[in-house]
Amino acid sequence: MTPARTDLSDFTRALAARLPGSWSSDYERHARYEDQFPRTEQLWDNGHVAHIVSQYVLTHDAILHGPEGHRLFVADRPHHPDQFVVAPLEPVEAGIKPHHFVGVEEPHGIAVPNDPARAAARIAQRVLPRYERALEAVLDNAATQPDPPHRPAPPQVAHVLTLTLYNDGALGAPYDSVPEQARTTLFTCGFQYHPHQAALLLSAEYSENGRALRVQAAARLLTAKGIGVNLRHVAPTTTAALPPASPQAARAPRR
């Protein structure tokens, strides 16, 4: 356990008095390891400060409260008795949701010397500008996109094609279940009619990548025609397997 820094409280009060604007210090001592979580879980840092709070038991820490809701976390830097670490905390304004942080460059903290004047200068130069840019971006996201960007449901379609992956590796559908508007597209993408199975099948002899590309092309073309495409695996069966589909050219049944 890292020994308590008895001067942390004095340091943060002196630091608050030297930061630009009006700042106050909220010092807290932790009786148990779990007591640090409510503060450290709000840390807005992607560097060594996040590493410190996740790897070390902090017997105390402090939060600096500044103008416009700005908050800075301050703690000892383990193994460096002449330094502290300072990092921003995430905004807690009403309406801030997880998706508002997406795409925002996360600010990070720094180590500062055990000298309030020098520490305040470094924070003002290196921490606050990044923090303010990130905070502005999050608040802008909250104003322009208050709700998460949920994916829309698919449009209703008049026809649906269900492709089945069979146990022998063939992929296709019984011919009579294929919408008439989809048959030409399937032929174009490499599906073949097998009269002895009464099915349109994509041969199992295609490579895995080749099959995937043909299925993707068919789905894209059919979707553009307003035909939905499902993919299912056939239920296990103990009956004799049908002969595997071959890549030999086959003709569509005459109508």
C-alpha positions in Angstrom: 0.0 0.0 0.0 1.3 3.4 -0.9 2.0 5.5 2.2 -0.4 8.5 2.7 0.9 11.8 1.7 0.1 14.0 4.6 0.6 17.2 2.6 -1.9 16.4 -0.2 -4.7 18.4 1.5 -2.4 21.5 1.9 -1.1 21.1 -1.6 -4.6 21.0 -3.3 -5.8 24.1 -1.3 -2.7 26.0 -2.5 -3.1 24.7 -6.0 -6.8 25.8 -6.2 -5.8 29.3 -5.2 -3.3 29.5 -8.1 -5.4 28.0 -11.0 -7.1 30.5 -13.4 -10.6 31.3 -12.3 -12.3 30.3 -9.0 -11.4 26.9 -7.7 -12.0 25.0 -4.5 -10.5 21.8 -3.1 -12.5 18.8 -1.8 -10.1 16.5 0.1 -11.2 13.1 1.1 -9.5 10.3 3.1 -10.5 6.7 2.3 -10.9 4.1 5.1 -11.3 1.3 2.7 -10.1 0.5 -0.8 -13.6 0.5 -2.1 -14.1 4.1 -1.0 -11.9 5.4 -3.8 -14.1 4.0 -6.6 -16.8 6.7 -6.7 -14.2 9.2 -7.6 -11.7 7.2 -9.7 -14.5 5.7 -11.8 -15.2 9.2 -13.1 -11.6 9.7 -14.3 -11.3 11.1 -17.8 -7.8 9.9 -18.6 -6.2 7.5 -21.1 -2.7 7.4 -19.7 -0.7 6.8 -16.5 -3.2 8.4 -14.1 -5.8 5.8 -15.1 -3.1 3.2 -14.6 -2.3 4.5 -11.1 -5.9 4.5 -9.9 -6.5 1.0 -11.2 -3.3 -0.5 -9.7 -2.8 1.2 -6.4 -4.8 1.6 -3.2 -5.3 5.3 -2.7 -5.6 6.2 1.0 -6.7 9.7 0.0 -7.3 12.0 -2.9 -8.9 15.4 -3.8 -11.1 16.9 -6.4 -10.7 20.5 -7.5 -13.9 22.2 -8.5 -13.5 25.0 -11.0 -15.6 27.4 -13.1 -18.4 26.0 -15.4 -18.4 22.6 -13.7 -14.7 21.8 -14.4 -13.3 19.1 -12.1 -9.8 17.9 -11.6 -8.7 14.8 -9.7 -5.5 15.0 -7.7 -3.7 12.1 -6.0 -0.2 11.0 -4.9 2.1 9.6 -7.6 3.4 6.3 -6.2 7.2 6.0 -5.8 7.6 9.7 -6.5 7.2 11.5 -3.2 8.0 14.9 -4.9 5.2 14.6 -7.4 1.4 14.4 -7.7 -0.9 13.4 -10.6 -3.7 15.6 -11.9 -6.4 14.5 -14.4 -9.8 15.7 -15.5 -13.0 14.0 -14.4 -15.9 13.3 -16.8 -18.7 15.8 -16.9 -21.8 14.9 -14.8 -24.3 17.4 -16.1 -27.8 16.2 -16.6 -28.4 14.8 -20.0 -24.8 13.5 -20.6 -25.0 9.9 -21.8 -22.3 7.4 -22.9 -22.8 8.0 -26.6 -21.9 11.7 -26.2 -18.3 10.6 -25.6 -18.0 8.6 -28.8 -15.5 10.2 -31.2 -14.3 12.7 -28.6 -10.5 12.7 -28.0 -10.1 11.8 -24.3 -8.1 14.3 -22.3 -5.5 12.9 -20.0 -3.7 14.0 -16.9 -0.1 14.7 -16.0 2.4 14.5 -13.2 3.1 17.8 -11.5 5.8 18.8 -9.0 5.2 19.2 -5.3 5.1 23.0 -5.8 1.7 24.6 -6.1 2.8 27.5 -8.3 4.7 25.3 -10.8 2.0 22.7 -10.8 -0.7 25.3 -11.5 1.3 26.6 -14.5 1.7 23.2 -16.0 -2.0 22.4 -15.5 -3.1 25.7 -17.1 -0.8 25.0 -20.1 -1.2 21.3 -20.6 -4.4 20.0 -18.9 -7.0 22.6 -19.1 -6.9 23.3 -22.8 -7.4 19.6 -23.7 -10.0 19.3 -21.0 -12.0 22.3 -22.3 -11.9 21.1 -25.9 -13.1 17.6 -24.9 -15.8 19.0 -22.6 -17.0 21.4 -25.3 -17.3 18.5 -27.8 -19.3 16.3 -25.3 -21.7 19.1 -24.5 -22.1 19.8 -28.2 -22.9 16.2 -28.8 -25.4 16.2 -25.9 -27.2 19.3 -27.5 -27.3 17.9 -31.0 -27.9 14.2 -30.4 -29.6 13.8 -27.0 -30.7 10.2 -27.7 -28.4 7.3 -28.8 -28.2 6.7 -32.6 -30.1 3.5 -32.5 -30.1 1.4 -35.7 -33.4 1.7 -37.6 -35.5 -1.4 -38.2 -35.4 -2.9 -41.7 -38.1 -1.8 -44.1 -41.1 -4.1 -44.7 -40.7 -6.2 -47.8 -43.2 -8.1 -49.9 -41.0 -11.1 -50.5 -38.4 -12.9 -48.4 -35.9 -15.5 -49.5 -34.5 -17.9 -46.9 -31.2 -19.5 -47.8 -30.4 -22.6 -45.8 -26.9 -24.0 -45.1 -27.3 -27.8 -45.4 -25.3 -30.4 -43.5 -23.4 -31.4 -46.7 -22.1 -27.8 -47.0 -24.4 -26.8 -49.8 -26.2 -23.5 -49.5 -29.5 -22.6 -51.1 -33.3 -23.1 -51.0 -36.0 -25.3 -52.5 -36.8 -23.9 -55.9 -40.5 -23.4 -55.2 -39.7 -21.3 -52.1 -37.5 -18.8 -54.1 -39.5 -15.7 -55.1 -39.7 -15.6 -58.9 -38.2 -12.1 -58.8 -35.1 -13.5 -57.1 -34.2 -16.4 -59.3 -32.3 -14.6 -62.1 -30.3 -12.8 -59.5 -29.3 -16.1 -57.8 -28.3 -17.6 -61.2 -26.2 -14.5 -61.8 -24.4 -15.0 -58.5 -23.5 -18.6 -59.1 -26.5 -20.5 -57.7 -27.5 -23.5 -59.9 -30.7 -25.5 -60.3 -30.5 -29.1 -59.4 -33.5 -30.9 -60.7 -33.0 -34.1 -58.7 -33.1 -32.0 -55.5 -35.6 -29.4 -56.8 -33.4 -26.7 -55.3 -31.3 -23.7 -56.2 -27.9 -24.4 -54.6 -24.5 -22.7 -54.3 -21.9 -25.4 -54.6 -19.9 -26.5 -51.5 -16.9 -26.7 -53.7 -16.5 -23.0 -53.8 -13.9 -21.7 -51.3 -15.3 -20.2 -48.1 -14.3 -16.7 -49.3 -15.9 -17.3 -52.7 -19.1 -18.5 -51.2 -19.3 -15.5 -48.8 -18.7 -13.1 -51.7 -21.5 -14.7 -53.8 -23.9 -14.6 -50.9 -23.1 -11.0 -50.1 -23.6 -10.0 -53.7 -26.9 -11.9 -53.9 -28.1 -10.3 -50.7 -27.1 -6.8 -51.9 -28.8 -7.2 -55.2 -32.0 -8.7 -53.8 -32.2 -6.1 -51.1 -32.1 -3.4 -53.8 -35.1 -5.1 -55.4 -37.0 -5.1 -52.1 -36.5 -8.8 -51.4 -35.5 -9.7 -47.9 -32.8 -12.4 -47.3 -32.5 -14.7 -44.3 -29.8 -17.3 -43.7 -30.5 -20.4 -41.6 -28.8 -23.7 -40.8 -30.8 -26.8 -41.5 -32.0 -28.8 -38.5 -29.9 -31.9 -37.8 -31.2 -35.1 -39.5 -30.5 -38.8 -39.3 -31.9 -39.5 -42.8 -29.7 -40.3 -45.7 -28.0 -37.2 -47.0 -28.7 -35.9 -50.4 -25.8 -35.9 -52.9 -23.7 -32.7 -52.6 -24.3 -29.9 -55.0 -21.7 -29.8 -57.8 -20.4 -26.8 -59.6 -21.5 -28.3 -62.9 -23.7 -26.0 -65.0 -27.4 -26.7 -64.6 -30.4 -25.3 -66.3 -33.5 -23.8 -64.7 -36.6 -25.9 -65.1 -38.8 -24.9 -68.0 -42.1 -23.4 -67.2 
